[in-house]
Amino acid sequence: MNDILQHLDLILAQRKQADPESSYVASLHEKGLNRILEKVGEEATEVILAAKDSAGEGDNTALVGEVADLWFHTLVMLSHLDTGSAAVLECLQDRFGLSGLEEKAARGESTGTP
Ligand SMILES: N=c1c2ncn([C@@H]3O[C@H](COP(=O)(O)OP(=O)(O)OP(=O)(O)O)[C@@H](O)[C@H]3O)c2ncn1[C@@H]1O[C@H](COP(=O)(O)O)[C@@H](O)[C@H]1O
């Protein structure tokens, strides 16, 4: 999975110099951060709707496709802001072994409801 994300990060960085007429990613970079954020919001909504549709149906194909769209657009967002998946993976790695409830308690928040 790391390889796939690294490969995608590389493609996204290359697409910053590409022609928006021939590259979807370049067209997003050209439109700017607000358009990229709109896409992230749209894809997040589509994930929620697909998850609701999938619940109890036993077929998660559509949901997986929507999550891929969301991940992809968040990677474009990170690339636009000159960062990428490596920073996020490092952040997640640092959290291994730390319960979300413990982390919340360390911030002085109630652990009643996650
Ligand atoms: N992984 C993806 C990927 N996932 C989704 N998408 C595109 O994201 C777009 C937005 O999805 P939507 O469902 O919102 O479709 P839409 O309504 O047509 O989109 P909008 O008109 O609102 O922008 C679609 O055109 C998808 O094809 C992707 N486009 C590109 N990639 C990767 O990025 C690489 C570079 O792509 P280009 O920049 O186009 O060469 C590709 O080789 C792929 O590896």
The ligand as a Gaussian input file, in Angstrom:
#p B3LYP/6-31G(d) Opt

LIG

0 1
 N       -6.681000       7.932000      -9.086000
 C       -7.091000       8.779000      -9.867000
 C       -8.479000       9.169000      -9.871000
 N       -9.512000       8.784000      -9.094000
 C      -10.575000       9.496000      -9.513000
 N      -10.224000      10.329000     -10.521000
 C      -11.061000      11.254000     -11.284000
 O      -11.729000      12.145000     -10.423000
 C      -12.768000      12.771000     -11.173000
 C      -13.856000      13.279000     -10.248000
 O      -14.756000      12.299000      -9.961000
 P      -16.312000      12.613000      -9.950000
 O      -16.977000      11.357000      -9.536000
 O      -16.584000      13.806000      -9.105000
 O      -16.614000      12.907000     -11.512000
 P      -17.029000      14.221000     -12.267000
 O      -18.400000      14.602000     -11.875000
 O      -16.764000      13.941000     -13.731000
 O      -15.974000      15.342000     -11.760000
 P      -16.015000      16.934000     -11.876000
 O      -16.524000      17.294000     -13.255000
 O      -16.875000      17.449000     -10.748000
 O      -14.578000      17.354000     -11.663000
 C      -13.167000      11.774000     -12.274000
 O      -12.873000      12.364000     -13.513000
 C      -12.229000      10.585000     -12.015000
 O      -11.752000      10.000000     -13.225000
 C       -8.913000      10.150000     -10.773000
 N       -8.081000      10.762000     -11.654000
 C       -6.774000      10.378000     -11.666000
 N       -6.267000       9.427000     -10.793000
 C       -4.813000       9.087000     -10.806000
 O       -4.079000      10.253000     -11.158000
 C       -3.269000       9.960000     -12.289000
 C       -3.103000      11.212000     -13.126000
 O       -4.332000      11.564000     -13.730000
 P       -4.369000      12.725000     -14.858000
 O       -3.904000      13.959000     -14.185000
 O       -5.796000      12.832000     -15.327000
 O       -3.440000      12.283000     -15.936000
 C       -3.966000       8.801000     -13.017000
 O       -3.066000       8.048000     -13.784000
 C       -4.486000       7.995000     -11.828000
 O       -3.449000       7.190000     -11.292000

